Protein backbone atom coordinates (compact mmCIF):
# COMPACT_ATOMS: atom_id res chain seq x y z
CA UNK A 1 0.00 0.00 0.00
CA UNK A 2 1.17 3.58 -0.46
CA UNK A 3 1.38 3.94 -4.27
CA UNK A 4 3.40 7.14 -4.01
CA UNK A 5 1.08 9.01 -1.66
CA UNK A 6 1.26 10.15 1.95
CA UNK A 7 -1.96 10.06 3.94
CA UNK A 8 -2.39 12.08 7.14
CA UNK A 9 -5.07 12.40 9.81
CA UNK A 10 -4.99 15.04 12.55
CA UNK A 11 -7.27 15.01 15.59
CA UNK A 12 -7.34 17.93 18.02
CA UNK A 13 -9.15 17.61 21.33
CA UNK A 14 -9.12 15.89 24.69
CA UNK A 15 -10.60 12.53 25.58
CA UNK A 16 -13.72 11.91 23.52
CA UNK A 17 -14.19 15.63 22.78
CA UNK A 18 -12.85 16.58 19.32
CA UNK A 19 -12.27 20.24 18.51
CA UNK A 20 -11.43 19.34 14.92
CA UNK A 21 -10.46 16.33 12.84
CA UNK A 22 -9.10 16.48 9.31
CA UNK A 23 -7.31 14.35 6.75
CA UNK A 24 -5.45 14.96 3.52
CA UNK A 25 -3.25 13.15 1.01
CA UNK A 26 0.05 14.27 -0.56
CA UNK A 27 0.82 13.07 -4.08
CA UNK A 28 4.46 11.97 -3.87
CA UNK A 29 4.43 10.20 -7.23
CA UNK A 30 5.57 11.66 -10.55
CA UNK A 31 2.08 11.27 -12.07
CA UNK A 32 -1.21 13.14 -11.82
CA UNK A 33 -3.49 10.96 -9.66
CA UNK A 34 -7.28 11.08 -9.34
CA UNK A 35 -7.61 10.90 -5.53
CA UNK A 36 -10.20 11.06 -2.79
CA UNK A 37 -9.46 11.33 0.95
CA UNK A 38 -11.96 10.03 3.52
CA UNK A 39 -12.12 9.70 7.28
CA UNK A 40 -13.55 6.40 8.46
CA UNK A 41 -14.51 5.84 12.08
CA UNK A 42 -14.94 2.73 14.19
CA UNK A 43 -16.41 -0.22 12.30
CA UNK A 44 -15.46 1.44 8.99
CA UNK A 45 -18.27 4.01 9.09
CA UNK A 46 -17.52 6.94 6.75
CA UNK A 47 -17.36 10.26 8.60
CA UNK A 48 -16.53 12.54 5.65
CA UNK A 49 -14.89 12.45 2.20
CA UNK A 50 -13.48 14.91 -0.30
CA UNK A 51 -14.59 14.70 -3.91
CA UNK A 52 -12.28 12.87 -6.30
CA UNK A 53 -9.83 15.35 -7.85
CA UNK A 54 -6.81 15.23 -10.15
CA UNK A 55 -3.83 15.97 -7.90
CA UNK A 56 -0.58 17.07 -9.51
CA UNK A 57 2.75 15.63 -8.28
CA UNK A 58 3.88 17.43 -5.13
CA UNK A 59 0.38 18.74 -4.38
CA UNK A 60 -2.24 17.73 -1.78
CA UNK A 61 -5.92 16.98 -1.76
CA UNK A 62 -8.29 19.38 -0.04
CA UNK A 63 -8.82 18.61 3.64
CA UNK A 64 -11.59 16.20 4.55
CA UNK A 65 -12.96 18.05 7.59
CA UNK A 66 -15.08 16.09 10.06
CA UNK A 67 -17.69 17.96 12.13
CA UNK A 68 -15.90 19.46 15.13
CA UNK A 69 -16.59 20.67 18.65
CA UNK A 70 -18.36 17.44 19.61
CA UNK A 71 -17.84 14.12 21.30
CA UNK A 72 -16.93 11.11 19.17
CA UNK A 73 -17.16 7.43 20.12
CA UNK A 74 -13.85 5.94 21.17
CA UNK A 75 -11.98 3.87 18.66
CA UNK A 76 -9.80 4.04 15.59
CA UNK A 77 -10.32 6.82 13.03
CA UNK A 78 -8.56 6.31 9.72
CA UNK A 79 -7.70 8.60 6.83
CA UNK A 80 -8.04 6.52 3.69
CA UNK A 81 -6.88 7.48 0.23
CA UNK A 82 -8.81 6.16 -2.74
CA UNK A 83 -7.53 6.14 -6.33
CA UNK A 84 -10.06 6.36 -9.16
CA UNK A 85 -9.52 3.52 -11.64
CA UNK A 86 -11.21 2.40 -14.84
CA UNK A 87 -13.17 -0.17 -12.81
CA UNK A 88 -14.17 2.06 -9.87
CA UNK A 89 -11.82 3.00 -7.03
CA UNK A 90 -9.05 1.34 -5.06
CA UNK A 91 -7.80 1.90 -1.50
CA UNK A 92 -4.11 2.84 -1.84
CA UNK A 93 -3.12 4.19 1.57
CA UNK A 94 -4.33 4.57 5.16
CA UNK A 95 -3.21 6.20 8.38
CA UNK A 96 -5.09 5.77 11.70
CA UNK A 97 -5.28 7.50 15.09
CA UNK A 98 -7.27 6.50 18.17
CA UNK A 99 -9.78 8.52 20.18
CA UNK A 100 -9.97 7.35 23.80
CA UNK A 101 -11.01 8.74 27.16
C-alpha positions in Angstrom: 0.0 0.0 0.0 1.2 3.6 -0.5 1.4 3.9 -4.3 3.4 7.1 -4.0 1.1 9.0 -1.7 1.3 10.1 2.0 -2.0 10.1 3.9 -2.4 12.1 7.1 -5.1 12.4 9.8 -5.0 15.0 12.6 -7.3 15.0 15.6 -7.3 17.9 18.0 -9.2 17.6 21.3 -9.1 15.9 24.7 -10.6 12.5 25.6 -13.7 11.9 23.5 -14.2 15.6 22.8 -12.9 16.6 19.3 -12.3 20.2 18.5 -11.4 19.3 14.9 -10.5 16.3 12.8 -9.1 16.5 9.3 -7.3 14.4 6.8 -5.4 15.0 3.5 -3.2 13.2 1.0 0.0 14.3 -0.6 0.8 13.1 -4.1 4.5 12.0 -3.9 4.4 10.2 -7.2 5.6 11.7 -10.6 2.1 11.3 -12.1 -1.2 13.1 -11.8 -3.5 11.0 -9.7 -7.3 11.1 -9.3 -7.6 10.9 -5.5 -10.2 11.1 -2.8 -9.5 11.3 0.9 -12.0 10.0 3.5 -12.1 9.7 7.3 -13.6 6.4 8.5 -14.5 5.8 12.1 -14.9 2.7 14.2 -16.4 -0.2 12.3 -15.5 1.4 9.0 -18.3 4.0 9.1 -17.5 6.9 6.8 -17.4 10.3 8.6 -16.5 12.5 5.6 -14.9 12.5 2.2 -13.5 14.9 -0.3 -14.6 14.7 -3.9 -12.3 12.9 -6.3 -9.8 15.4 -7.9 -6.8 15.2 -10.1 -3.8 16.0 -7.9 -0.6 17.1 -9.5 2.7 15.6 -8.3 3.9 17.4 -5.1 0.4 18.7 -4.4 -2.2 17.7 -1.8 -5.9 17.0 -1.8 -8.3 19.4 0.0 -8.8 18.6 3.6 -11.6 16.2 4.5 -13.0 18.1 7.6 -15.1 16.1 10.1 -17.7 18.0 12.1 -15.9 19.5 15.1 -16.6 20.7 18.6 -18.4 17.4 19.6 -17.8 14.1 21.3 -16.9 11.1 19.2 -17.2 7.4 20.1 -13.8 5.9 21.2 -12.0 3.9 18.7 -9.8 4.0 15.6 -10.3 6.8 13.0 -8.6 6.3 9.7 -7.7 8.6 6.8 -8.0 6.5 3.7 -6.9 7.5 0.2 -8.8 6.2 -2.7 -7.5 6.1 -6.3 -10.1 6.4 -9.2 -9.5 3.5 -11.6 -11.2 2.4 -14.8 -13.2 -0.2 -12.8 -14.2 2.1 -9.9 -11.8 3.0 -7.0 -9.1 1.3 -5.1 -7.8 1.9 -1.5 -4.1 2.8 -1.8 -3.1 4.2 1.6 -4.3 4.6 5.2 -3.2 6.2 8.4 -5.1 5.8 11.7 -5.3 7.5 15.1 -7.3 6.5 18.2 -9.8 8.5 20.2 -10.0 7.4 23.8 -11.0 8.7 27.2 
